[in-house]
Amino acid sequence: MTRLDLTFACGDYDRTRALAEGTVQADGIRLNYLRLPVEETFFRMVRHREFEVAEMSLSSYTMSLQQDPQPFVALPIFTSRMFRHGGIYCHADSGIETPEDLRGKIIGTPEFQLTAGVWQRGILADRHDVHVDSVTYVTGGQETPGRIEKAMVDLGGRAEVSRIPEGATLSAMLASGEIDALYSPRIPAPFAAGDPRVRRVFRDVVEAEKDYFRDTGIFPIMHVVVVRRDVYERHPWVAQSLAKALLLAKRDAEASLYDSSALRFMLPWLNQDLEQAIALMGEDYWSYGLEANTHVLATFLRYHHEQGLSKRLLEPAELFAPESTEAFVI
């Protein structure tokens, strides 16, 4: 039987590893899995559409829906989810003692449209009265000079955003105090090195994030899986086939994670941390599918629109191939 050859660019995750190793296969598809850093995958897919299937920033994908024709269609498969309170850093002498103190400050972010930044700005606006227009933003490379936005951004005057000087990096500017704070999905080098000039805004990150979940029920979605639209239009069946396989791969990872015979990852209290996560968030805390994630997606789409990244407020169902949002039952 001839199978469809597709290349899938994605990170190296436990929840997708069964697909990468071939122990789970998508019906009718021969998958060439490329393990790539997320920044490389996003850049190559958004700018050049190199892959038939790819992991993609939820924000970048949402912005792509404003193009005509739309280049991608997404599956309700969330390869990355992460609370982002821990990604808000400040200079120790910036006068920022609480999140509310961010108002009026100069904030660095690698790209304004990053999904992590959308969540961070939205959470700060909703819960700490730090609205998108209450700070000044600068963008550029975090550790290496020259980073640019992967997608064109027109905020319609919602926020003041400018580029950092040529040759500068956000990490160095944060350490020197040239910027007051940094919103980023990656840990800045000075913080990782123990530089006392850089610290997190939320002092007890884990407790802040647990409180956020208790109050909202939201485990933020970062990435979706997208299919290039020309592939989807020729072979609409790939949406359901890929979604089913990715769900099976996640279940495979879940089944092997809770094992006390030998730790699967180098975390001393992995089993206990998993038990605590389930007690707080429920068994299916990393859920796939539209129905289980409508509230999370609607919140993200509201933030995206309020921050000027979406011209209109989208509905969660508009994001996904309809074939991937339901399945047969017996």
C-alpha positions as MATLAB code, in Angstrom:
seq = 'MTRLDLTFACGDYDRTRALAEGTVQADGIRLNYLRLPVEETFFRMVRHREFEVAEMSLSSYTMSLQQDPQPFVALPIFTSRMFRHGGIYCHADSGIETPEDLRGKIIGTPEFQLTAGVWQRGILADRHDVHVDSVTYVTGGQETPGRIEKAMVDLGGRAEVSRIPEGATLSAMLASGEIDALYSPRIPAPFAAGDPRVRRVFRDVVEAEKDYFRDTGIFPIMHVVVVRRDVYERHPWVAQSLAKALLLAKRDAEASLYDSSALRFMLPWLNQDLEQAIALMGEDYWSYGLEANTHVLATFLRYHHEQGLSKRLLEPAELFAPESTEAFVI';
ca = [
       0.000    0.000    0.000;
       1.358    3.431   -0.943;
       1.550    5.849    1.960;
       1.745    9.622    1.806;
       5.217   10.988    2.592;
       5.067   13.971    4.961;
       7.818   15.787    6.841;
       6.908   16.849   10.382;
       9.170   19.428   12.094;
       8.733   19.399   15.857;
      10.591   19.543   19.146;
      11.963   16.499   20.920;
       9.125   15.794   23.348;
       8.020   12.754   25.328;
       4.490   13.292   23.992;
       5.608   13.016   20.348;
       8.516   10.598   20.679;
       6.474    7.542   19.712;
       5.847    9.174   16.336;
       9.511   10.092   15.943;
      10.580    6.526   16.748;
       7.845    4.927   14.657;
       6.202    2.958   17.469;
       3.023    4.938   16.702;
       2.219    5.563   13.041;
      -0.373    7.782   11.416;
      -2.806    5.901    9.195;
      -1.806    6.186    5.547;
       1.244    8.382    6.255;
       4.989    7.764    6.221;
       6.300   10.451    8.550;
       9.751   11.985    8.365;
      10.137   13.497   11.839;
      12.675   16.326   12.143;
      13.703   17.144   15.707;
      14.400   20.875   15.561;
      14.572   23.756   18.074;
      11.237   25.567   18.180;
      12.660   28.880   16.954;
      14.112   27.180   13.861;
      10.892   25.291   13.128;
       8.736   28.402   13.483;
      11.039   30.590   11.406;
      11.330   28.093    8.561;
       7.618   27.305    8.499;
       6.287   30.853    8.831;
       8.791   32.460    6.468;
       9.354   29.689    3.904;
       6.682   26.990    4.508;
       9.323   24.303    4.192;
       7.481   21.434    5.889;
       4.171   19.709    5.205;
       3.442   19.500    8.951;
       5.006   21.472   11.797;
       4.709   22.561   15.362;
       3.848   26.272   15.422;
       3.434   29.097   17.868;
      -0.269   29.556   18.614;
       0.152   33.312   18.169;
       1.950   33.029   14.818;
      -0.703   30.625   13.579;
      -3.525   32.914   14.705;
      -1.888   35.807   12.869;
      -1.602   33.666    9.730;
      -5.395   33.354    9.602;
      -5.504   37.017    8.568;
      -3.688   36.213    5.321;
      -5.528   35.522    2.072;
      -5.172   32.716    1.261;
      -4.549   31.244    4.690;
      -1.298   29.234    4.504;
      -1.941   26.687    7.270;
      -4.662   24.804    9.070;
      -4.219   23.659   12.672;
      -5.016   20.516   14.609;
      -6.193   20.779   18.255;
      -2.937   19.161   19.351;
      -0.939   21.196   21.852;
       2.685   20.120   21.783;
       3.655   22.817   24.282;
       1.778   24.113   27.311;
       3.416   26.135   30.051;
       2.632   28.622   32.781;
       4.570   31.807   32.034;
       4.731   33.744   35.307;
       8.303   32.456   35.653;
       9.304   34.090   32.372;
       8.916   37.659   33.656;
      12.276   39.043   34.841;
      13.415   42.437   36.097;
      16.575   44.337   36.922;
      17.151   44.287   40.669;
      17.352   48.108   40.891;
      14.365   48.831   38.636;
      11.991   49.551   41.517;
       9.834   46.553   40.590;
       8.795   44.777   43.770;
       5.356   43.565   42.654;
       3.876   42.865   39.204;
       1.897   46.112   39.463;
       5.199   48.015   39.530;
       5.778   47.089   35.870;
       3.513   49.971   34.839;
       5.477   52.751   33.153;
       8.598   50.610   32.683;
      10.647   49.665   29.607;
      10.037   45.993   28.821;
      12.114   43.834   26.509;
      10.661   40.921   24.553;
      12.328   38.968   21.726;
       9.241   39.378   19.505;
       6.001   41.115   20.397;
       3.866   38.388   18.829;
       5.375   35.473   20.806;
       2.693   33.277   22.365;
       4.393   33.441   25.758;
       4.289   37.242   25.605;
       0.604   37.264   24.671;
      -0.162   35.199   27.768;
       2.140   37.248   30.007;
       0.678   40.588   28.916;
      -2.864   39.238   29.162;
      -2.387   37.805   32.634;
      -0.713   41.003   33.844;
      -3.600   43.073   32.455;
      -6.363   40.847   33.846;
      -4.899   40.221   37.277;
      -2.407   43.039   37.985;
      -3.757   46.068   36.087;
      -0.673   46.221   33.841;
      -2.371   46.887   30.515;
      -0.672   46.555   27.163;
      -0.453   50.323   26.679;
       0.862   51.039   30.190;
       4.472   50.077   29.389;
       6.985   50.663   26.569;
       8.270   47.616   24.670;
      11.567   47.001   22.893;
      12.288   43.933   20.766;
      15.415   42.169   19.520;
      17.677   39.199   20.068;
      17.744   37.916   23.615;
      21.204   36.339   23.544;
      22.311   37.097   19.971;
      21.824   40.413   18.151;
      19.590   40.767   15.120;
      16.394   38.860   15.854;
      13.363   40.092   13.916;
       9.642   39.355   14.054;
       8.830   36.173   12.108;
       5.511   37.659   10.991;
       4.545   41.228   10.149;
       2.974   42.970   13.142;
       0.592   45.931   12.857;
      -0.754   46.720   16.308;
      -2.953   49.596   15.228;
      -1.455   51.855   17.892;
      -2.328   49.512   20.777;
       1.242   49.538   22.110;
       4.535   51.421   21.721;
       7.140   49.011   20.311;
      10.631   49.794   19.009;
      13.823   47.913   18.141;
      16.849   47.756   20.423;
      20.121   49.190   19.039;
      21.991   47.184   16.432;
      24.455   44.839   18.083;
      22.647   44.887   21.446;
      20.928   41.977   23.209;
      18.043   41.995   25.636;
      19.902   39.897   28.216;
      22.814   42.329   28.376;
      20.443   45.320   28.502;
      18.513   43.733   31.367;
      21.685   43.038   33.337;
      22.939   46.605   32.824;
      19.584   48.194   33.658;
      19.055   49.666   30.172;
      15.682   47.932   30.230;
      13.662   47.417   33.389;
      12.182   44.000   32.675;
      12.029   41.125   30.205;
       9.105   38.972   29.086;
      10.506   35.829   27.487;
       9.883   32.104   27.031;
      13.605   31.445   27.564;
      15.669   31.973   30.714;
      18.037   34.936   30.176;
      21.727   34.114   30.444;
      22.465   36.472   33.391;
      19.737   34.856   35.502;
      20.931   31.346   34.597;
      24.460   32.377   35.609;
      23.271   33.632   39.006;
      23.817   37.330   38.268;
      22.284   39.163   41.272;
      21.260   42.076   39.033;
      18.504   39.962   37.421;
      15.617   38.277   39.245;
      12.084   37.085   38.626;
       9.192   39.475   39.237;
       7.095   36.711   40.814;
       9.263   35.642   43.752;
       7.412   32.348   44.355;
       6.690   31.315   40.778;
       5.201   27.896   41.488;
       2.708   29.216   44.010;
       1.732   32.126   41.736;
       1.104   29.722   38.872;
      -0.864   27.302   41.033;
      -2.995   30.180   42.310;
      -3.601   31.260   38.725;
      -4.794   27.784   37.791;
      -7.016   27.522   40.867;
      -8.641   30.827   39.966;
      -8.976   30.349   36.200;
      -8.685   26.650   35.332;
      -6.240   27.697   32.583;
      -3.083   25.775   31.695;
      -1.780   28.047   28.902;
      -1.414   26.599   25.413;
       1.783   27.603   23.607;
       2.015   25.541   20.407;
      -0.301   23.793   17.971;
       0.414   21.420   15.101;
      -0.293   22.839   11.646;
      -0.636   21.285    8.218;
       0.301   23.320    5.187;
      -2.995   24.224    3.534;
      -2.072   22.950    0.068;
      -1.427   19.504    1.601;
      -4.667   19.611    3.582;
      -6.736   20.632    0.560;
      -5.313   17.758   -1.520;
      -5.589   15.219    1.304;
      -8.169   16.360    3.907;
      -8.008   12.952    5.616;
      -4.514   13.743    6.975;
      -6.019   16.020    9.651;
      -7.839   13.198   11.418;
      -5.042   10.711   10.789;
      -2.378   12.963   12.307;
      -4.566   14.059   15.218;
      -5.328   10.453   16.108;
      -1.668    9.440   15.951;
      -0.524   12.413   18.037;
      -3.124   11.577   20.682;
      -1.903    7.970   20.797;
       1.691    9.196   21.149;
       0.697   11.404   24.092;
      -1.068    8.501   25.776;
       2.059    6.392   25.301;
       4.100    9.063   27.101;
       1.561    9.349   29.924;
       1.636    5.600   30.493;
       5.415    5.536   30.910;
       5.838    8.722   32.950;
       4.551    7.414   36.302;
       7.173    4.769   37.026;
       8.974    4.386   40.329;
      11.321    1.595   39.198;
      13.637    4.115   37.518;
      13.121    7.812   36.896;
      12.395    8.551   33.228;
      13.667   12.135   33.568;
      16.328   13.607   35.848;
      13.925   15.097   38.378;
      14.308   13.717   41.939;
      10.610   13.997   42.855;
       9.135   13.329   39.419;
       6.446   10.936   40.674;
       5.482   13.145   43.592;
       5.351   16.242   41.373;
       3.123   14.331   38.949;
       0.816   13.306   41.797;
       0.558   16.928   42.935;
      -0.167   18.133   39.390;
      -2.965   15.591   38.969;
      -4.425   16.456   42.379;
      -4.624   20.129   41.369;
      -5.330   19.912   37.638;
      -6.986   16.538   37.065;
      -5.922   13.372   35.250;
      -6.056   14.906   31.767;
      -4.172   18.053   32.683;
      -2.442   18.110   29.267;
      -5.629   17.736   27.256;
      -5.922   17.737   23.475;
      -9.032   18.579   21.489;
     -11.287   21.592   21.060;
     -14.006   20.900   23.601;
     -11.713   20.447   26.612;
      -9.763   23.604   25.737;
     -12.434   26.060   24.589;
     -12.031   28.280   27.667;
      -8.230   28.369   27.397;
      -8.344   29.145   23.676;
     -11.068   31.791   24.051;
      -8.973   33.557   26.693;
      -5.898   33.498   24.476;
      -7.852   34.791   21.470;
      -9.241   37.636   23.579;
      -5.730   38.601   24.661;
      -4.471   38.358   21.066;
      -7.223   40.706   19.874;
      -6.901   43.147   22.781;
      -3.172   43.475   22.128;
      -3.709   44.392   18.478;
      -2.406   41.135   16.990;
      -5.801   40.021   15.630;
      -7.987   42.384   13.628;
     -11.112   40.672   14.902;
     -11.944   38.431   17.837;
     -11.807   34.833   16.611;
     -13.768   31.902   17.983;
     -11.822   28.785   19.066;
     -13.516   26.559   16.471;
     -12.206   28.818   13.681;
      -8.666   27.689   14.423;
      -8.914   24.043   13.470;
      -9.582   21.666   10.604;
     -13.146   20.462   11.306;
     -12.109   16.860   10.607;
      -9.740   17.019   13.594;
     -12.264   18.263   16.164;
     -14.509   15.203   16.293;
     -14.149   11.447   16.008;
     -16.380    8.466   15.381;
     -17.874    6.416   18.203;
     -19.161    2.866   18.308;
];
